[in-house]
Amino acid sequence: MNQQIISLFQKVESKVIQVTGIKQLYHTNQEDAVDARTILVYILYEQGLTDTQTAELTGLTRQGVNKLKNSVRYRKRKFSFISDLQQIRNEL
């Protein structure tokens, strides 16, 4: 995987952790952590990464990445999700 993609991932992951306050993005199914993972996956998708690339970087399965990406439309009903997503987009 090229260094530019890895750098983008690290930048987005760091910003998601900073804005959401969730230190443990992976290995937990707490709602806030799942929301933060979803934001991470969705922003990487918006930046042009494939599900396979995102899966390699996060340690999730490709199917898991796809499921998170497709769940955005349901999560957008939550104010906290929308505001965190918008703030991260603005700061990147």
Secondary structure, 3 states (H helix, E strand, C coil): CCHHHHHHHHHHHHHHHHHHCCCCCCCCCCHHHHHHHHHHHHHHHHCCCCHHHHHHHHCCCHHHHHHHHHCHHHHCCCHHHHHHHHHHHHHC
